[in-house]
Structure formats: structure tokens, C-alpha cells
């Protein structure tokens, strides 16, 4: 009975660890996935979106409010702000993904060694 529990626990831990490695190995498709998620409409629950109505034709003021940049910002500044946000999201996403995998793995190991 105890050996079965240990075997199931070790198998589950190995599957979790393998899943983490698979997620890390699939980084080559990350740009395509990121592009798809960026093209999806933003959630209405984020709180940082432009809450105003839309004109029939977008004005410069409306575009700057939606992007969250200054109305006098030049193309370089707009691109720089967007790239900084993109880099921040990328690094935060990788850190969260790795942290979550390791936390799950540690929990499984603690459970296995408890028996």
C-alpha cells in the first residue's frame, strides 16, 4: 500500500517536472502566441483602459488616450513606451511561469515524502 502511494507520488512529481520542462522548451513559439494575445480585445476588467466613447473616425486625442501616451509624443517615444511595456510583460510572465512550476513541484515532493 505504501509503495503504491510512493510510486503514484513520484510519477505525479515526474509528470509535473516534465510539464515544466516542456513549457520552457516551447519558447520558440512564444512570439506567435504573444502576437495572438495582443491582437485579442483587451478585457473590460483591467481598469487601465480608455473608458470614453468612440467617435466614428478616430482622432489623435482618442488614440493617445487609448495608448496612454502624451498627445505631443513622437513616434519614437510611443514605440519606446510600448516596447518597455512588452519587455516588462515578457519578463514578468517568465518569472511567474517558472515560480509556479517550482512551487507545484515542491508541494508534490513534500506530499510524497510525508508518506
C-alpha positions in Angstrom: 0.0 0.0 0.0 2.7 2.5 1.0 4.8 1.6 -2.0 1.8 2.3 -4.3 1.4 5.7 -2.8 5.1 6.5 -3.2 5.0 5.3 -6.8 2.0 7.4 -7.6 3.5 10.4 -5.9 6.8 10.0 -7.8 5.0 9.6 -11.1 3.0 12.7 -10.4 6.1 14.7 -9.5 7.9 13.5 -12.6 4.9 14.4 -14.8 4.8 17.9 -13.2 8.5 18.4 -13.7 8.3 17.2 -17.3 5.5 19.6 -17.9 7.6 22.5 -16.6 10.5 21.5 -18.9 8.1 21.2 -21.9 6.8 24.7 -21.2 10.3 26.1 -21.1 11.3 24.2 -24.2 8.4 25.7 -26.2 9.8 29.3 -26.0 10.3 29.3 -29.8 6.5 29.6 -30.3 6.2 32.4 -27.7 6.3 35.3 -30.3 3.4 33.8 -32.2 1.4 33.3 -29.1 2.2 36.8 -27.9 1.0 38.2 -31.2 -2.3 36.3 -31.0 -2.9 37.6 -27.4 -2.0 41.1 -28.3 -4.5 41.0 -31.2 -7.3 39.9 -28.9 -9.6 42.6 -27.5 -8.5 43.9 -24.1 -10.6 42.8 -21.1 -13.1 45.3 -19.7 -12.0 44.4 -16.2 -8.4 45.6 -16.4 -9.1 49.1 -15.1 -6.4 50.8 -17.3 -8.4 51.1 -20.5 -9.9 54.2 -22.0 -13.4 54.5 -20.7 -14.7 57.1 -23.1 -16.9 56.6 -26.1 -15.6 56.2 -29.6 -16.0 58.7 -32.5 -16.9 57.5 -35.9 -13.4 58.4 -37.1 -10.6 58.1 -34.5 -9.0 61.4 -33.5 -5.4 61.9 -32.4 -6.6 62.7 -28.9 -8.6 59.5 -28.7 -5.7 57.4 -29.9 -3.3 58.9 -27.3 -5.9 58.3 -24.5 -6.3 54.6 -25.6 -2.5 54.1 -25.8 -1.9 56.0 -22.6 0.8 58.4 -24.0 1.1 62.1 -24.2 -0.7 63.9 -27.1 2.6 65.5 -28.0 4.6 62.2 -28.0 6.6 61.5 -31.2 6.7 58.1 -33.0 10.0 57.2 -31.2 8.5 57.8 -27.8 5.4 55.9 -28.5 7.3 52.9 -29.8 9.8 53.1 -26.8 6.9 53.1 -24.3 5.2 50.2 -26.0 8.5 48.2 -26.2 9.2 48.8 -22.5 5.8 47.5 -21.5 6.2 44.5 -23.8 9.6 43.7 -22.2 8.2 44.1 -18.7 5.3 41.7 -19.5 7.7 39.2 -21.0 10.0 39.1 -18.0 7.1 39.0 -15.5 5.4 36.2 -17.4 8.6 34.1 -17.5 9.3 34.6 -13.8 5.7 33.7 -12.8 5.7 30.6 -15.0 8.9 29.3 -13.5 7.9 30.2 -10.0 4.6 28.4 -10.3 6.2 25.2 -11.7 8.7 25.1 -9.0 6.1 25.7 -6.3 3.9 22.9 -7.6 6.9 20.6 -7.8 8.0 21.4 -4.2 4.4 20.8 -3.0 4.3 17.4 -4.7 7.7 16.4 -3.2 6.6 17.4 0.2 3.4 15.4 -0.1 5.4 12.3 -1.3 8.0 12.5 1.5 5.2 12.9 4.1 4.2 9.3 3.5 
